[in-house]
Amino acid sequence: MTWFNAHRAAPIGVDYDGRYLRAAQLARAGQGWRLQAAVRVPRVAPGEELGAKDLAHLQGTLVRLGFAGKRLVLAAPEEKLAVDILELPPRGSSAPVDEIARTELARTHGYEPSAAEMVGWDLPRSSRTKDMTQMMAVALRHSDADTLLDTFDQANLDVEVLDTTMAALVRACRGLLAEKGLTAILDYGWDWALLLVLREGTVIYRRLMPENALRVAAQTIGKNFNLPPESVDCLLEEVGLAGAVQSTRAASVPLDAITTCVRRPLDACAEALEAAFSYAGQMYAGAGPEAILVTGLGAAIPSVDRRLEARLGVETQIVIPSDIAQPVPGAADAAKDPSLVATVGLAMVQQGKAHAEHQSHSVVSA
């Protein structure tokens, strides 16, 4: 499996879930970025394995909206990754730390070390790790990568870099991280909620929570009120946690019942945030939470940020693409969509810099 190749063209960031396909393309604008094009479109076959019909739909959309080229930076499915924090010999010892990490991660997750690609980074030193190296290690099995890459290759789409949502989120939100203390990134997506905690710009905690996905709230609302997906989308967009109707389309639905359905998975995310901050505070004495950055499809639900801030007492910000890159007029609407933040982070990959990030272990790029 090859994770890097020699292409130099500006890439298109692409990711997907059980409901949507997303794409974004950037260009350099001085020291910053310009958002040239971005889109979120419904899957042709929602909930199924990604296939030819979905990718044909993606190709047509890219052409119609003026995306340049077919070279992609693609996010590997987070649920396919093997991720662990490993306790290893100190770097100053004669032990082959990286090889031990590769072997240990493979043993823990039940595959041969040669059957996966692994990257990792050392965590900042703490009072509890004086005589050891703590590493966060991330691996993707070759079989899973090859299956995904073959699907895109058959659609005549060239995957230039196979990356992770985790890396893309850190890359996109780098300029928004708190200078001191802890920053959490909560990607509240359709298939899962992904929680990251960073200290000194480095991911020190990662938790994937499919049980707290936006899909859980949507399916509960649809089942309880016998509503089609389009009506559920309307309720999530217009009612959410705000406790008020933004238009007459949702006026006939009991608001308290809707907000209860939305609140349950989000409150579970808040509990996970509390646990993550507690863990990080024990590892790094005096390191308290300074900011929570919320991205993903669920970040567009009214009052999500207020709910988290009220529960946790930590400044909370909904991140949208325009916080990261200045959009051209044709991308202005997409620049308001928080579900495209990770997609924009994928599009920010530049091969030389991505490789340097990988070597420094500050983020995962694959």
C-alpha positions in Angstrom: 0.0 0.0 0.0 1.4 3.4 -1.0 0.3 6.4 1.1 2.3 9.0 -0.8 3.0 9.4 -4.5 4.7 11.9 -6.7 1.8 14.0 -7.9 2.1 17.8 -7.1 -1.3 19.1 -8.2 -3.5 20.9 -5.8 -5.6 18.2 -4.1 -9.3 17.9 -3.5 -10.1 16.9 0.1 -12.8 14.2 0.2 -14.6 12.4 3.0 -17.9 10.7 3.5 -20.2 9.1 6.0 -23.4 7.1 5.8 -25.4 10.1 4.7 -23.2 12.5 2.7 -20.2 13.0 0.4 -18.1 16.0 1.0 -15.4 17.7 -1.1 -13.2 20.9 -0.7 -10.4 22.5 -2.7 -8.1 25.3 -1.6 -5.5 27.6 -3.0 -2.8 29.5 -1.3 -3.5 33.2 -0.6 -0.3 34.7 0.8 0.3 33.1 4.2 -3.3 31.8 4.4 -5.8 29.9 2.3 -8.6 30.6 -0.1 -11.5 28.2 -0.3 -12.0 27.7 -4.1 -14.9 25.2 -3.9 -16.7 23.1 -1.4 -19.8 20.9 -1.3 -21.8 18.4 0.7 -24.1 16.2 -1.3 -26.4 13.3 -0.3 -25.2 9.8 -0.8 -26.9 7.9 -3.7 -26.9 4.8 -1.5 -27.1 6.1 2.1 -26.0 3.7 4.8 -24.4 1.3 2.3 -20.7 0.6 1.5 -19.3 3.4 -0.8 -19.7 2.2 -4.4 -19.7 3.2 -8.0 -23.0 5.1 -8.0 -21.8 7.3 -5.1 -18.5 8.0 -6.8 -20.1 8.8 -10.2 -22.3 11.3 -8.4 -19.3 12.8 -6.7 -17.4 13.1 -10.0 -20.4 14.8 -11.7 -20.6 17.2 -8.8 -16.9 18.1 -8.9 -17.1 18.8 -12.6 -20.3 20.9 -12.3 -18.9 23.0 -9.5 -15.5 23.6 -11.2 -13.2 21.6 -9.0 -9.8 21.2 -10.7 -8.3 17.7 -11.4 -9.1 14.3 -10.0 -6.4 13.9 -7.4 -7.8 13.5 -3.9 -6.8 13.5 -0.3 -9.1 11.0 1.2 -10.0 10.3 4.8 -9.7 6.7 5.9 -12.8 5.6 7.9 -12.1 6.4 11.6 -13.7 3.1 12.6 -11.1 1.2 10.7 -8.2 2.7 12.5 -6.3 0.9 15.3 -5.5 3.6 17.9 -3.8 3.3 21.3 -1.7 5.2 23.8 1.4 3.0 24.4 3.9 3.1 27.2 7.3 2.4 25.8 11.0 2.6 26.9 12.5 6.1 27.0 13.9 7.6 23.8 17.3 7.9 25.4 17.6 4.1 25.8 19.0 1.7 23.3 15.5 0.1 22.8 14.0 0.3 19.2 11.0 2.4 20.5 9.2 2.7 17.2 9.5 -1.0 16.3 8.2 -1.9 19.8 5.3 0.4 19.3 4.5 -1.2 15.9 4.6 -4.6 17.4 2.6 -3.8 20.5 -0.2 -2.0 18.5 -0.5 -5.0 16.2 -0.6 -7.4 19.1 -3.3 -5.4 20.9 -5.5 -5.1 17.8 -4.9 -8.6 16.5 -3.0 -8.3 13.2 0.5 -8.9 12.1 2.8 -5.8 12.2 3.6 -6.1 8.5 -0.2 -6.1 7.7 -0.7 -2.4 8.5 0.8 1.1 8.1 1.4 2.8 11.4 2.3 6.4 12.4 2.8 7.7 15.9 3.9 10.7 17.9 5.3 11.1 21.4 3.0 12.8 23.9 4.3 15.7 26.0 6.2 14.6 29.1 4.2 14.5 32.3 5.0 13.8 35.9 3.7 10.3 35.4 5.9 9.4 32.5 9.4 10.4 33.7 11.0 7.1 32.9 9.0 6.1 29.8 7.9 7.3 26.4 4.2 7.7 25.9 3.2 7.4 22.2 -0.2 7.7 20.5 0.0 5.2 17.7 -2.4 5.0 14.8 -2.5 2.2 12.1 -4.6 1.3 9.1 -4.6 -2.3 7.9 -3.4 -2.7 4.3 -6.5 -4.7 3.4 -8.8 -1.9 4.5 -6.8 0.7 2.7 -6.5 -1.3 -0.5 -10.3 -2.0 -0.6 -11.0 1.8 -0.3 -8.3 2.8 -2.8 -9.5 0.2 -5.3 -13.0 1.6 -5.1 -11.8 5.1 -6.1 -9.3 3.8 -8.7 -12.2 1.9 -10.5 -14.0 5.3 -10.6 -10.9 6.9 -12.2 -10.3 9.0 -9.1 -6.7 9.2 -8.0 -6.2 9.1 -4.3 -3.0 11.1 -3.8 -2.9 10.9 0.0 -4.8 8.6 2.4 -5.2 10.7 5.6 -7.3 10.6 8.8 -10.1 12.8 10.0 -8.2 13.3 13.2 -5.2 14.7 11.3 -7.5 16.9 9.1 -9.3 18.4 12.1 -6.0 19.3 13.8 -4.7 20.8 10.6 -7.8 22.8 10.0 -8.2 24.0 13.6 -4.5 24.7 14.3 -5.0 28.5 14.3 -7.9 28.2 16.8 -6.2 26.2 19.5 -5.7 27.7 22.9 -2.1 28.9 23.5 -2.1 27.3 27.0 -4.0 24.5 28.7 -6.2 22.0 26.8 -8.3 22.4 23.7 -10.9 19.8 22.8 -12.2 19.2 19.3 -15.6 17.5 19.1 -16.5 16.4 15.6 -20.2 15.7 16.0 -20.9 13.7 12.9 -23.6 11.5 11.4 -21.9 8.2 12.0 -20.0 9.0 15.1 -18.8 11.7 17.4 -15.0 12.0 17.5 -13.4 13.6 20.6 -9.8 14.9 20.6 -8.0 16.7 23.4 -4.8 18.6 22.5 -2.0 20.0 24.7 0.8 22.1 23.2 -0.7 21.4 19.8 -0.4 17.7 20.1 -3.3 15.2 20.3 -3.1 13.5 23.7 -6.5 11.9 23.8 -8.8 10.4 21.2 -12.2 8.7 21.6 -14.6 7.6 18.9 -18.2 7.4 19.9 -20.6 5.9 17.4 -23.2 5.5 20.2 -23.4 9.4 20.4 -23.7 10.0 16.7 -26.1 12.5 15.2 -27.7 9.6 13.5 -28.9 8.3 16.9 -30.9 11.5 17.5 -32.3 11.6 14.0 -33.4 8.0 14.0 -35.1 8.4 17.4 -37.0 11.4 16.2 -38.0 9.7 13.0 -39.2 6.6 14.9 -41.0 8.4 17.7 -42.9 10.8 15.4 -43.2 8.6 12.3 -41.4 11.2 10.2 -39.3 10.8 7.0 -35.7 11.9 7.0 -36.4 15.2 5.3 -38.8 16.2 8.1 -36.3 15.1 10.7 -33.6 17.3 9.0 -36.0 20.2 9.2 -36.5 19.7 13.0 -32.8 19.3 13.7 -32.0 22.5 11.7 -34.9 24.7 13.0 -35.5 23.4 16.5 -32.4 21.5 17.8 -31.8 22.6 21.3 -33.1 26.2 20.9 -36.5 25.3 22.3 -38.2 27.6 19.7 -39.4 27.2 16.2 -37.5 29.1 13.5 -40.3 28.7 10.9 -43.9 27.3 10.6 -42.6 24.0 9.1 -41.9 22.6 12.6 -44.7 24.3 14.5 -46.9 21.1 14.8 -44.2 19.0 16.6 -43.8 19.0 20.4 -40.6 20.9 21.0 -39.8 19.4 24.4 -39.8 15.9 22.9 -37.5 17.0 20.1 -35.0 18.7 22.3 -34.9 15.7 24.6 -34.0 13.4 21.7 -31.3 15.8 20.5 -30.0 16.5 24.0 -29.3 12.8 25.0 -26.3 12.0 22.7 -25.0 15.6 23.1 -25.0 15.3 26.9 -23.2 12.0 26.6 -20.6 13.8 24.6 -20.4 16.4 27.4 -19.8 13.6 29.9 -17.0 12.2 27.6 -15.5 15.7 27.5 -15.5 15.9 31.3 -13.8 12.5 31.6 -11.2 13.5 29.0 -10.4 16.8 30.7 -10.1 14.9 34.1 -7.7 12.4 32.6 -5.6 15.1 31.0 -5.6 17.1 34.2 -4.2 14.1 36.1 -1.5 13.5 33.5 -0.5 17.2 33.2 -0.8 18.9 36.5 -2.3 22.4 36.2 -3.5 21.9 32.6 -7.1 22.9 32.5 -9.6 23.1 29.6 -9.4 26.4 27.8 -11.6 25.9 24.7 -13.9 23.4 23.0 -14.1 23.5 19.2 -17.2 21.9 17.7 -17.3 20.7 14.1 -19.3 18.2 12.0 -22.9 18.0 10.8 -24.3 18.2 14.3 -22.5 21.5 15.0 -25.2 23.2 12.9 -27.9 22.3 15.3 -29.2 25.4 17.1 -27.7 26.0 20.6 -25.3 23.0 20.6 -22.5 25.4 21.6 -24.6 26.9 24.4 -25.5 23.5 25.8 -21.9 22.4 26.0 -20.7 25.7 27.4 -23.4 25.6 30.1 -22.7 22.0 31.0 -18.9 22.3 31.1 -18.2 26.0 31.8 -15.6 26.1 29.0 -15.7 28.5 26.1 -17.2 26.7 23.1 -17.0 27.7 19.5 -18.7 26.3 16.4 -16.0 26.1 13.7 -16.9 26.7 10.0 -14.7 26.7 6.9 -14.6 30.5 6.7 -12.8 30.5 10.1 -9.9 28.7 8.2 -10.0 30.0 4.6 -11.4 33.0 2.9 -14.1 31.7 0.4 -14.5 32.9 -3.1 -18.0 34.1 -3.8 -19.1 30.8 -5.2 -18.1 29.0 -2.1 -19.7 31.4 0.4 -22.6 29.2 1.4 -20.4 26.1 1.8 -18.0 28.1 4.0 -20.8 28.3 6.6 -21.1 24.5 6.9 -19.4 23.0 9.9 -19.5 19.5 8.5 -16.9 20.6 5.9 -14.2 21.6 8.4 -12.4 18.2 8.3 -12.8 18.2 4.5 -11.0 21.5 4.3 -8.3 20.1 6.6 -7.8 17.3 4.1 -7.5 19.8 1.3 -4.7 21.6 3.3 -2.3 18.7 2.8 0.8 19.7 0.9 3.0 16.7 0.3 6.3 18.0 1.7 4.6 19.6 4.7 2.4 16.6 5.4 5.4 14.4 5.4 7.1 16.8 7.9 4.1 16.7 10.1 4.1 13.0 10.0 7.8 12.9 11.0 7.3 15.3 13.9 4.4 13.2 15.2 2.4 16.4 15.9 -0.5 15.0 13.8 -1.1 11.9 11.8 -0.8 12.2 8.0 -0.8 9.1 5.9 
